Amino acid sequence: MSKSFNIIFWGKGKRGFYCLKKILEHGESVSTVVGHKGEKKDEYSIQYLAEKNKIKFVSPSDPNSIEFLKFLNNKKPDLFILGGYGKILSNEIIDIPSIFTINFHGGKLPQYRGSSPMNWSLINGESSFTLSIIKVDEGVDTGPIISESTFKISENDTIVHLHSIANKVFPEMLLDVIEQIKNGSYNFKEQDHKEGSYYPLRFPEDGFVLLDQLSAEQIHNKIRALTEPYPCAFSYYKNKKVKFISSELCKNPYYGEPGRIYKISRKGLLVCAKDQCLWITKALLYKTGIPLADVAKRYDKLATVNDSILNSFGNSIH
């Protein structure tokens, strides 16, 4: 008969939901679920899933507090599983389980340590991304790798595609890792710390696009990395904010003045970037949701540094 561990599951969002759901369906023993205070409770939340399965749910303001440390020690857990949990835990907390603490990471390690690795992989134009499960240590994403799986990124894949893969694959990887822990067959692959790179937390304003500052490929990568449900890459059209939902690289070599709209068709808007044109296949005016293609005209412009300078001089440069 398979061993039974006392698991405490820490999580957030759909990644946490699907991983928790998988191990519960597999019959694993989860005594407590730890979530974030204020996270929306719906049918895809770990709180909903915990309460449905009569598991204690807690959401501490400070997971590293002395009170919560005592609470966790009293639970006598064998394994902590971090499934999208967003707060950094102290060494005292990490070391509580009798076995160890594991964490999911949506990026290749050690190259994509830090925040938002899947978004950054798309922004950087990577041709693949890696899902990793690691043993947590005192560093940020520095622990030894227990399991990893790599997947191809196609030219028009978005962050939604990558999350879809992660939400499907991480639960299966987790079950496999739990079984390896139970039968003692797991192996640690130490990271090469000399190769380590860190990526920071992203903010909505980081999605700002000035058409004469980025290449067509860079803009396309930014759009697909930040599309909904993220705040989206954005620019300005006649002082109105425009959200870029989707784009495609232009197969034909169209060139022009950066920021200028050269075609408007059913496909979208053909707009010139720093080097050449790309198709903005869906763009919406912020708040109103009106498609940019419904209000823009051929030869209108989106925001550029060049236009900002001209406007600052009141268009008096001749």
KETOR-863983 format. One record per residue: residue in three letters; y, x, z of N, C-alpha, C in turn. Coordinates in steps of 0.2 Angstrom, whole numbers, padded with zeros to 4 digits, always signed. Layout:
<atoms>
ALAYXZYXZYXZ...
</atoms>
This chain:
<atoms>
MET-0006+0004+0000+0000+0000+0000+0006+0004+0000SER+0011+0002-0004+0017+0006-0005+0021+0006+0002LYS+0024+0012+0003+0029+0013+0009+0034+0008+0009SER+0037+0006+0015+0043+0002+0015+0048+0005+0019PHE+0054+0006+0015+0060+0009+0018+0065+0004+0021ASN+0068+0006+0026+0074+0002+0028+0080+0005+0024ILE+0082+0001+0019+0088+0003+0015+0094-0001+0017ILE+0100+0003+0017+0106+0000+0017+0110+0001+0011PHE+0112-0004+0008+0115-0004+0001+0122-0005+0001TRP+0126+0000-0002+0133+0000-0002+0135-0001-0010GLY+0139-0006-0011+0141-0007-0018+0147-0011-0020LYS+0148-0012-0026+0154-0016-0028+0153-0018-0036GLY+0155-0023-0038+0155-0025-0045+0148-0027-0048LYS+0148-0027-0054+0142-0029-0057+0136-0024-0057ARG+0138-0017-0057+0134-0012-0056+0130-0013-0049GLY+0134-0014-0044+0131-0015-0038+0126-0021-0038PHE+0129-0026-0041+0125-0033-0041+0118-0032-0044TYR+0118-0029-0050+0112-0028-0054+0107-0024-0050CYS+0109-0018-0047+0105-0014-0044+0102-0017-0038LEU+0106-0020-0034+0104-0024-0028+0099-0029-0030LYS+0100-0033-0035+0096-0038-0037+0089-0035-0039LYS+0089-0030-0042+0083-0027-0045+0078-0025-0039ILE+0081-0021-0034+0077-0019-0029+0075-0025-0024LEU+0078-0030-0024+0076-0036-0020+0071-0039-0023GLU+0071-0040-0030+0066-0043-0034+0059-0039-0033HIS+0060-0032-0032+0054-0028-0032+0051-0028-0025GLY+0055-0031-0020+0052-0032-0014+0054-0026-0009GLU+0059-0023-0011+0062-0017-0006+0065-0021+0000SER+0065-0017+0006+0068-0020+0012+0075-0017+0013VAL+0080-0022+0012+0087-0021+0013+0089-0024+0019SER+0091-0020+0024+0093-0023+0030+0100-0025+0031THR+0105-0022+0027+0112-0023+0027+0115-0021+0020VAL+0120-0025+0018+0124-0024+0012+0131-0022+0014VAL+0134-0017+0012+0140-0015+0013+0145-0016+0007GLY+0150-0019+0007+0155-0020+0002+0162-0019+0003HIS+0166-0020-0001+0173-0019+0000+0177-0025+0002LYS+0181-0025+0007+0185-0030+0010+0189-0033+0004GLY+0189-0039+0003+0194-0043-0002+0191-0043-0009GLU+0185-0041-0010+0182-0041-0017+0180-0049-0018LYS+0182-0051-0024+0180-0058-0025+0173-0060-0025LYS+0172-0065-0021+0165-0068-0020+0163-0073-0026ASP+0158-0071-0030+0156-0076-0035+0149-0074-0036GLU+0145-0077-0041+0138-0077-0042+0136-0070-0044TYR+0141-0066-0046+0139-0059-0048+0142-0054-0043SER+0143-0056-0037+0145-0051-0031+0139-0050-0027ILE+0140-0044-0024+0134-0042-0019+0134-0046-0013GLN+0140-0049-0011+0141-0053-0005+0137-0059-0006TYR+0138-0062-0012+0134-0068-0014+0126-0067-0014LEU+0124-0061-0017+0117-0060-0017+0114-0058-0010ALA+0118-0055-0006+0116-0053+0001+0115-0060+0005GLU+0120-0064+0005+0120-0070+0009+0114-0075+0006LYS+0113-0075-0001+0108-0079-0004+0101-0077-0001ASN+0100-0070+0000+0094-0067+0003+0094-0066+0010LYS+0099-0069+0014+0099-0069+0021+0099-0062+0024ILE+0103-0058+0020+0104-0051+0022+0111-0050+0025LYS+0112-0047+0030+0118-0046+0034+0123-0042+0029PHE+0129-0045+0028+0134-0042+0023+0140-0040+0028VAL+0143-0034+0027+0148-0031+0031+0153-0028+0026SER+0160-0028+0027+0165-0025+0023+0170-0022+0027PRO+0168-0016+0030+0173-0012+0035+0179-0010+0031SER+0185-0010+0035+0191-0008+0032+0190+0000+0032ASP+0187+0003+0037+0186+0010+0037+0179+0011+0038PRO+0175+0013+0033+0168+0014+0034+0166+0021+0038ASN+0171+0025+0039+0170+0031+0043+0172+0030+0050SER+0174+0024+0052+0176+0024+0059+0170+0025+0064ILE+0172+0026+0070+0167+0027+0075+0163+0021+0076GLU+0166+0015+0076+0163+0009+0077+0157+0008+0072PHE+0159+0009+0066+0155+0008+0060+0149+0013+0060LEU+0151+0019+0062+0146+0024+0063+0140+0022+0068LYS+0142+0019+0074+0138+0017+0079+0133+0011+0076PHE+0137+0007+0072+0133+0001+0069+0128+0003+0065LEU+0129+0008+0060+0124+0011+0056+0119+0014+0059ASN+0120+0018+0064+0115+0022+0068+0110+0017+0071ASN+0113+0012+0074+0109+0007+0077+0104+0003+0072LYS+0105+0003+0066+0101+0000+0060+0095+0005+0059LYS+0096+0011+0061+0090+0016+0059+0088+0016+0052PRO+0093+0017+0047+0091+0017+0040+0087+0023+0038ASP+0083+0022+0033+0079+0027+0030+0083+0030+0024LEU+0086+0025+0020+0090+0027+0014+0096+0023+0013PHE+0101+0027+0011+0108+0024+0009+0108+0024+0001ILE+0109+0018-0002+0110+0018-0009+0117+0016-0010LEU+0121+0020-0014+0128+0019-0016+0128+0016-0023GLY+0129+0010-0024+0130+0007-0031+0136+0005-0032GLY+0141+0009-0034+0148+0008-0036+0152+0007-0030TYR+0150+0009-0024+0155+0009-0018+0160+0014-0019GLY+0166+0012-0018+0172+0015-0020+0176+0020-0015LYS+0173+0020-0009+0176+0024-0004+0172+0030-0002ILE+0176+0036-0001+0172+0042+0000+0170+0042+0008LEU+0163+0044+0009+0160+0043+0015+0160+0050+0019SER+0161+0050+0025+0161+0057+0029+0154+0059+0029ASN+0154+0066+0031+0147+0069+0031+0143+0066+0037GLU+0146+0064+0042+0142+0060+0048+0139+0054+0045ILE+0142+0050+0041+0140+0044+0038+0134+0046+0033ILE+0135+0050+0029+0130+0052+0023+0124+0055+0027ASP+0124+0058+0032+0118+0061+0035+0114+0056+0040ILE+0117+0050+0041+0113+0045+0045+0106+0044+0043PRO+0105+0042+0037+0098+0040+0035+0093+0045+0036SER+0087+0043+0038+0081+0048+0039+0079+0052+0033ILE+0080+0049+0027+0078+0053+0021+0085+0056+0018PHE+0089+0052+0015+0095+0054+0012+0099+0049+0009THR+0105+0050+0006+0109+0045+0003+0110+0047-0004ILE+0109+0042-0009+0109+0043-0016+0115+0039-0019ASN+0117+0041-0024+0123+0038-0028+0122+0038-0035PHE+0125+0032-0038+0125+0032-0046+0131+0035-0048HIS+0131+0038-0054+0137+0041-0057+0136+0040-0065GLY+0141+0037-0068+0141+0036-0075+0144+0041-0079GLY+0143+0047-0077+0145+0053-0082+0140+0059-0081LYS+0140+0063-0086+0136+0069-0086+0139+0074-0081LEU+0134+0077-0077+0136+0081-0072+0134+0088-0074PRO+0138+0093-0072+0144+0093-0068+0150+0092-0072GLN+0150+0091-0079+0156+0091-0083+0160+0085-0081TYR+0157+0079-0079+0161+0073-0078+0161+0070-0071ARG+0163+0075-0066+0164+0073-0060+0170+0069-0059GLY+0170+0065-0053+0177+0061-0052+0176+0054-0054SER+0182+0051-0056+0183+0044-0057+0183+0042-0064SER+0180+0036-0065+0180+0033-0072+0177+0037-0077PRO+0171+0040-0076+0168+0045-0081+0167+0042-0088MET+0165+0035-0088+0163+0032-0094+0170+0031-0099ASN+0175+0029-0095+0181+0028-0099+0184+0035-0102TRP+0183+0040-0097+0185+0047-0100+0181+0050-0105SER+0174+0048-0105+0170+0050-0111+0172+0047-0117LEU+0174+0041-0117+0177+0038-0123+0183+0041-0125ILE+0188+0041-0121+0195+0044-0122+0194+0051-0125ASN+0189+0055-0123+0188+0062-0125+0184+0062-0132GLY+0182+0056-0134+0178+0056-0141+0171+0059-0140GLU+0168+0058-0135+0161+0061-0134+0156+0057-0138SER+0151+0060-0141+0146+0057-0145+0140+0054-0141SER+0140+0056-0134+0135+0053-0129+0138+0053-0122PHE+0135+0049-0118+0136+0049-0111+0130+0049-0107THR+0130+0051-0101+0124+0052-0096+0125+0048-0090LEU+0120+0044-0088+0120+0041-0082+0116+0045-0077SER+0118+0046-0071+0115+0051-0066+0114+0047-0059ILE+0109+0049-0056+0108+0047-0049+0107+0054-0045ILE+0111+0054-0040+0112+0061-0037+0111+0060-0029LYS+0108+0065-0026+0108+0065-0018+0116+0067-0016VAL+0118+0063-0012+0125+0064-0010+0126+0070-0005ASP+0131+0074-0006+0132+0079-0001+0139+0079+0001GLU+0142+0084+0004+0149+0084+0006+0154+0084+0001GLY+0153+0086-0005+0157+0086-0011+0158+0080-0014VAL+0162+0079-0019+0163+0073-0024+0159+0074-0030ASP+0153+0071-0030+0149+0071-0036+0146+0078-0037THR+0145+0082-0032+0142+0089-0032+0135+0089-0030GLY+0132+0084-0028+0125+0084-0025+0120+0085-0031PRO+0114+0087-0029+0109+0089-0034+0107+0082-0037ILE+0105+0083-0044+0103+0077-0048+0096+0075-0047ILE+0094+0069-0046+0087+0067-0045+0085+0064-0052SER+0089+0060-0055+0087+0057-0062+0093+0057-0066GLU+0092+0057-0073+0098+0056-0078+0095+0054-0084SER+0099+0050-0088+0097+0047-0094+0103+0048-0099THR+0103+0050-0105+0108+0051-0110+0108+0046-0115PHE+0113+0043-0117+0114+0038-0123+0119+0040-0128LYS+0118+0038-0134+0122+0040-0140+0128+0035-0139ILE+0134+0038-0141+0140+0034-0141+0142+0033-0149SER+0142+0027-0152+0144+0026-0159+0152+0026-0159GLU+0154+0026-0165+0161+0027-0167+0165+0021-0164ASN+0162+0015-0164+0166+0009-0162+0163+0006-0155ASP+0159+0010-0152+0157+0007-0145+0163+0007-0141THR+0163+0002-0136+0169+0002-0131+0166+0003-0124ILE+0171+0002-0119+0169+0003-0113+0164-0003-0111VAL+0165-0009-0114+0160-0014-0113+0153-0012-0115HIS+0152-0009-0120+0146-0007-0122+0143-0002-0117LEU+0147+0003-0115+0144+0008-0110+0142+0005-0104HIS+0146+0000-0101+0144-0003-0095+0138-0008-0096SER+0137-0011-0102+0132-0015-0103+0125-0011-0102ILE+0125-0005-0105+0120+0000-0105+0119+0002-0098ALA+0124+0004-0094+0123+0006-0087+0120+0000-0083ASN+0123-0006-0084+0120-0011-0079+0113-0013-0081LYS+0111-0011-0087+0104-0012-0088+0099-0007-0086VAL+0102+0000-0087+0098+0006-0086+0098+0008-0078PHE+0103+0008-0075+0104+0010-0068+0099+0007-0064PRO+0098+0000-0064+0093-0003-0060+0086+0000-0061GLU+0084+0001-0067+0077+0004-0069+0077+0011-0066MET+0082+0015-0067+0082+0022-0064+0081+0022-0057LEU+0085+0017-0053+0084+0016-0046+0077+0015-0044LEU+0074+0010-0047+0067+0009-0045+0063+0015-0046ASP+0064+0018-0051+0060+0024-0052+0061+0030-0047VAL+0067+0031-0045+0069+0035-0040+0066+0033-0033ILE+0066+0027-0032+0063+0025-0025+0056+0026-0025GLU+0053+0025-0031+0045+0026-0031+0044+0034-0030GLN+0048+0038-0033+0047+0045-0033+0048+0047-0025ILE+0053+0044-0022+0054+0046-0015+0048+0044-0011LYS+0046+0038-0012+0040+0036-0008+0034+0040-0009ASN+0032+0042-0015+0026+0047-0016+0028+0054-0016GLY+0034+0056-0015+0036+0063-0014+0036+0067-0020SER+0037+0063-0026+0036+0067-0032+0043+0069-0035TYR+0049+0067-0032+0055+0068-0034+0057+0076-0034ASN+0061+0078-0039+0064+0085-0039+0071+0085-0039PHE+0074+0090-0036+0082+0090-0036+0083+0095-0042LYS+0088+0094-0046+0091+0098-0051+0098+0100-0048GLU+0099+0106-0046+0105+0108-0044+0110+0109-0049GLN+0116+0107-0048+0122+0107-0053+0124+0114-0053ASP+0126+0116-0059+0130+0123-0060+0137+0122-0059HIS+0139+0124-0053+0146+0122-0050+0151+0126-0054LYS+0149+0131-0058+0154+0135-0062+0156+0131-0068GLU+0152+0126-0070+0153+0122-0076+0157+0115-0073GLY+0158+0114-0067+0161+0108-0064+0168+0107-0067SER+0169+0100-0069+0176+0098-0071+0177+0091-0067TYR+0183+0090-0065+0184+0083-0062+0189+0079-0066TYR+0188+0073-0066+0193+0068-0069+0196+0063-0064PRO+0202+0062-0065+0206+0058-0059+0205+0050-0061LEU+0207+0047-0055+0208+0039-0056+0213+0038-0061ARG+0212+0032-0065+0216+0030-0070+0221+0025-0068PHE+0227+0024-0070+0231+0019-0068+0233+0015-0075PRO+0235+0009-0074+0237+0005-0080+0242+0008-0085GLU+0247+0011-0082+0252+0014-0086+0250+0020-0090ASP+0244+0023-0088+0241+0028-0092+0239+0026-0099GLY+0239+0020-0100+0236+0017-0107+0242+0017-0112PHE+0248+0019-0110+0254+0019-0115+0253+0023-0121VAL+0254+0020-0127+0253+0024-0133+0260+0024-0137LEU+0262+0030-0138+0267+0032-0143+0264+0034-0149LEU+0265+0031-0155+0262+0032-0161+0263+0038-0164ASP+0268+0042-0162+0269+0048-0165+0267+0054-0161GLN+0264+0052-0155+0261+0057-0151+0254+0058-0151LEU+0250+0054-0154+0243+0054-0154+0240+0053-0161SER+0234+0056-0162+0231+0055-0169+0228+0048-0169ALA+0226+0046-0175+0223+0040-0176+0216+0040-0172GLU+0213+0045-0172+0206+0045-0168+0208+0045-0161GLN+0213+0048-0158+0215+0048-0151+0217+0041-0149ILE+0220+0038-0153+0223+0031-0152+0217+0026-0152HIS+0212+0027-0157+0206+0023-0157+0202+0024-0151ASN+0201+0030-0149+0197+0031-0143+0200+0028-0136LYS+0207+0029-0136+0210+0026-0130+0209+0018-0130ILE+0210+0015-0136+0209+0008-0136+0202+0006-0134ARG+0197+0009-0137+0190+0006-0135+0188+0008-0128ALA+0192+0014-0125+0190+0016-0118+0193+0011-0113LEU+0199+0008-0115+0203+0004-0110+0203-0003-0111THR+0199-0006-0116+0200-0013-0118+0197-0017-0112GLU+0199-0024-0113+0197-0029-0108+0189-0028-0106PRO+0188-0029-0100+0192-0031-0094+0197-0026-0091TYR+0197-0020-0094+0202-0016-0091+0209-0018-0093PRO+0215-0015-0091+0221-0017-0093+0223-0016-0100CYS+0220-0012-0104+0221-0010-0111+0226-0005-0112ALA+0225-0002-0118+0230+0003-0121+0236-0002-0123PHE+0242+0001-0123+0247-0004-0125+0253+0000-0128SER+0257-0003-0132+0263+0000-0134+0269-0006-0134TYR+0274-0004-0138+0280-0009-0138+0281-0011-0145TYR+0283-0017-0147+0285-0020-0153+0292-0024-0152LYS+0297-0021-0154+0304-0024-0153+0305-0026-0146ASN+0304-0021-0141+0305-0021-0134+0300-0026-0131LYS+0295-0028-0134+0290-0032-0131+0283-0028-0130LYS+0280-0029-0125+0274-0025-0123+0268-0029-0127VAL+0264-0024-0130+0259-0026-0135+0252-0023-0132LYS+0247-0027-0131+0241-0025-0128+0236-0024-0135PHE+0233-0018-0135+0228-0016-0140+0221-0018-0138ILE+0218-0023-0141+0211-0025-0139+0206-0021-0143SER+0207-0020-0149+0202-0017-0153+0205-0013-0159SER+0201-0009-0162+0204-0005-0168+0198-0002-0172GLU+0200+0001-0178+0195+0004-0182+0198+0010-0185LEU+0194+0015-0186+0197+0021-0190+0197+0019-0197CYS+0202+0021-0201+0203+0019-0208+0198+0024-0212LYS+0194+0021-0216+0190+0025-0220+0193+0028-0226ASN+0199+0025-0228+0203+0028-0234+0208+0032-0231PRO+0210+0038-0234+0216+0042-0231+0223+0039-0233TYR+0225+0034-0228+0232+0032-0229+0236+0036-0224TYR+0242+0037-0227+0247+0041-0223+0253+0037-0223GLY+0258+0040-0218+0265+0037-0218+0269+0039-0212GLU+0274+0035-0210+0278+0037-0205+0275+0034-0198PRO+0274+0038-0193+0271+0036-0187+0274+0030-0184GLY+0270+0025-0182+0273+0019-0179+0274+0013-0184ARG+0274+0015-0191+0276+0010-0196+0270+0006-0197ILE+0270-0001-0198+0265-0005-0200+0265-0006-0208TYR+0260-0004-0211+0260-0004-0218+0256-0010-0222LYS+0251-0013-0218+0248-0018-0220+0246-0023-0215ILE+0247-0030-0217+0244-0035-0212+0240-0039-0216SER+0233-0040-0213+0228-0044-0217+0224-0047-0212ARG+0218-0050-0214+0213-0053-0209+0210-0048-0205LYS+0210-0042-0207+0207-0036-0204+0211-0034-0198GLY+0218-0035-0198+0222-0033-0193+0229-0030-0196LEU+0231-0025-0192+0237-0021-0195+0235-0014-0196LEU+0237-0012-0202+0236-0005-0204+0243-0001-0201VAL+0242+0003-0196+0248+0007-0193+0247+0014-0193CYS+0252+0018-0194+0251+0025-0195+0252+0028-0188ALA+0248+0033-0187+0248+0037-0181+0251+0044-0182LYS+0250+0049-0178+0253+0055-0179+0251+0059-0185ASP+0245+0057-0187+0242+0061-0193+0240+0056-0199GLN+0238+0050-0198+0236+0046-0203+0236+0039-0200CYS+0234+0034-0204+0234+0027-0202+0227+0025-0199LEU+0227+0020-0195+0221+0017-0192+0222+0009-0192TRP+0217+0005-0192+0217-0002-0191+0218-0004-0184ILE+0223-0008-0182+0223-0011-0175+0220-0018-0177THR+0214-0019-0175+0211-0025-0177+0212-0031-0173LYS+0215-0030-0167+0217-0035-0162+0222-0033-0158ALA+0228-0036-0158+0233-0034-0153+0237-0040-0151LEU+0239-0041-0145+0242-0047-0142+0248-0045-0138LEU+0253-0050-0139+0259-0049-0135+0257-0050-0128TYR+0260-0046-0124+0258-0046-0117+0261-0053-0114LYS+0257-0056-0109+0258-0062-0106+0258-0068-0110THR+0261-0069-0116+0260-0075-0121+0253-0075-0124GLY+0250-0069-0126+0244-0069-0129+0244-0070-0137ILE+0251-0071-0139+0252-0072-0146+0249-0065-0150PRO+0245-0066-0155+0243-0061-0159+0249-0057-0163LEU+0249-0051-0162+0255-0047-0165+0255-0048-0173ALA+0249-0049-0176+0249-0050-0183+0253-0057-0185ASP+0254-0061-0180+0257-0068-0182+0265-0067-0182VAL+0267-0062-0179+0274-0061-0178+0277-0055-0182ALA+0273-0050-0183+0275-0043-0186+0276-0044-0193LYS+0280-0040-0196+0281-0040-0203+0279-0033-0206ARG+0277-0032-0212+0276-0026-0215+0282-0021-0215TYR+0281-0015-0213+0286-0010-0212+0290-0010-0205ASP+0288-0016-0201+0290-0015-0194+0287-0009-0191LYS+0290-0008-0185+0287-0002-0181+0285-0003-0174LEU+0280+0001-0172+0278+0001-0165+0282+0007-0162ALA+0281+0008-0155+0285+0013-0151+0283+0020-0153THR+0288+0024-0154+0288+0031-0155+0293+0035-0151VAL+0292+0041-0150+0297+0045-0147+0303+0046-0151ASN+0302+0046-0158+0307+0047-0163+0312+0041-0163ASP+0309+0035-0162+0313+0029-0162+0317+0029-0156SER+0314+0031-0150+0318+0031-0144+0324+0035-0144ILE+0323+0041-0147+0329+0046-0148+0334+0042-0152LEU+0332+0040-0158+0337+0036-0162+0341+0031-0159ASN+0337+0027-0155+0340+0021-0151+0345+0024-0146SER+0343+0029-0143+0348+0032-0138+0355+0034-0141PHE+0355+0036-0147+0361+0038-0151+0364+0032-0154GLY+0361+0026-0153+0364+0020-0156+0363+0020-0164ASN+0358+0023-0166+0356+0023-0173+0362+0027-0177SER+0366+0031-0174+0372+0034-0177+0370+0041-0180ILE+0364+0043-0180+0362+0049-0183+0361+0048-0190HIS+0365+0052-0194+0365+0052-0202+0362+0058-0205
</atoms>
